[in-house]
Amino acid sequence: MQAPRKTLSIRPRSDDGSAEFDALALLSQAIRNQLCVRATYNRGMVILAPHILYTRHDAPFVDAVVIERNGGAPEEAKLASFRVAGLKSIAMTIEGFVPFAGLDLSDARYAERIMAQLEP
């Protein structure tokens, strides 16, 4: 049996109470500190290693590696895009991660605006 993961419930508060602002601040902090986040996405629990936070068509997205989905590890490590509005109950864990070698910051999807990214 796998031990439960410890989480550090860091939930930044915005002046206007905006949940999206809180999520963006938390994801930015997780990227800066190379810490995983836990969230609900499509009614399932995921643990993500966020690499870059950006906007596409005026909506915020985070590209991250899925570390765990519904209690199990994925078959293959890959960078996936998540719309920030779809991530619910986000909490930062105390688990660090190694950057994914396949991250290409020159990719066209990052052309609009990068809000936070792993330092190369």
C-alpha positions in Angstrom: 0.0 0.0 0.0 1.3 3.4 -1.0 1.7 6.1 1.7 -0.5 9.1 1.2 1.2 12.1 -0.2 1.7 15.1 2.0 0.4 18.4 0.8 1.1 21.9 1.9 -2.2 23.8 1.5 -0.9 27.1 0.2 -3.9 29.0 -1.2 -3.0 32.6 -2.1 -5.8 35.0 -1.7 -6.6 37.7 -4.2 -7.9 41.1 -3.4 -11.1 40.4 -5.4 -11.6 36.8 -4.2 -11.1 35.5 -7.8 -10.6 31.7 -7.8 -8.8 32.0 -11.1 -6.3 34.6 -9.7 -5.7 32.2 -6.7 -5.0 29.3 -9.1 -2.6 31.4 -11.2 -0.7 32.6 -8.2 -0.4 29.1 -6.8 0.7 27.6 -10.1 3.2 30.3 -10.6 4.7 29.6 -7.1 4.7 25.9 -7.8 6.6 26.4 -11.0 9.1 28.8 -9.4 9.8 26.3 -6.6 9.6 23.2 -8.8 6.9 21.7 -6.6 4.0 19.4 -7.7 0.4 20.4 -7.3 -2.7 18.2 -6.6 -6.0 19.0 -8.2 -9.2 17.6 -9.5 -9.5 17.6 -13.3 -12.3 16.0 -15.2 -13.7 14.6 -11.9 -10.4 12.7 -11.3 -7.6 13.5 -8.9 -4.3 14.3 -10.5 -0.8 15.2 -9.2 1.0 17.5 -11.8 4.5 18.8 -12.2 3.7 22.2 -13.7 6.4 23.5 -16.2 4.9 26.6 -17.9 1.9 28.8 -17.3 0.7 30.8 -20.3 -2.3 32.2 -22.1 -3.8 31.0 -25.4 -6.8 32.7 -26.9 -7.0 34.9 -23.7 -7.5 31.8 -21.5 -4.8 30.6 -19.0 -3.2 27.1 -19.6 -0.6 25.2 -17.7 1.6 22.6 -19.4 2.5 19.9 -16.9 3.7 16.3 -16.5 1.1 14.0 -14.9 2.8 12.3 -12.0 -0.3 10.5 -10.8 -3.9 10.1 -12.0 -6.6 8.6 -9.7 -3.9 7.0 -7.6 -1.8 5.4 -10.3 1.2 6.5 -12.3 0.8 7.0 -16.0 2.4 4.6 -18.4 4.4 7.3 -20.1 5.7 10.6 -18.9 4.7 13.4 -21.3 3.9 17.1 -21.2 0.1 17.8 -21.4 -1.9 21.0 -21.5 -4.5 21.8 -18.9 -6.9 24.7 -19.0 -6.6 26.4 -15.6 -10.3 26.9 -15.3 -10.7 23.0 -15.4 -8.4 22.5 -12.4 -10.4 22.5 -9.2 -9.2 22.3 -5.5 -5.6 23.1 -6.4 -3.1 22.5 -3.6 0.7 22.6 -3.7 2.5 19.5 -2.4 5.9 19.4 -0.8 7.0 16.9 -3.5 9.6 18.4 -6.0 10.2 17.2 -9.5 12.8 17.0 -12.2 12.1 19.2 -15.3 10.8 17.3 -18.3 13.5 17.3 -21.1 10.8 17.6 -23.8 9.8 21.1 -22.9 10.3 23.4 -25.9 9.9 27.0 -25.0 10.0 28.0 -28.7 6.8 26.1 -29.3 4.2 28.3 -31.1 1.6 27.6 -28.4 3.6 29.8 -26.0 3.6 32.8 -28.4 0.9 34.8 -26.7 2.0 35.4 -23.1 4.1 33.4 -20.7 3.1 34.1 -17.1 5.6 31.7 -15.4 8.0 29.1 -16.6 10.8 26.9 -15.3 14.1 28.5 -15.5 16.3 26.9 -18.2 
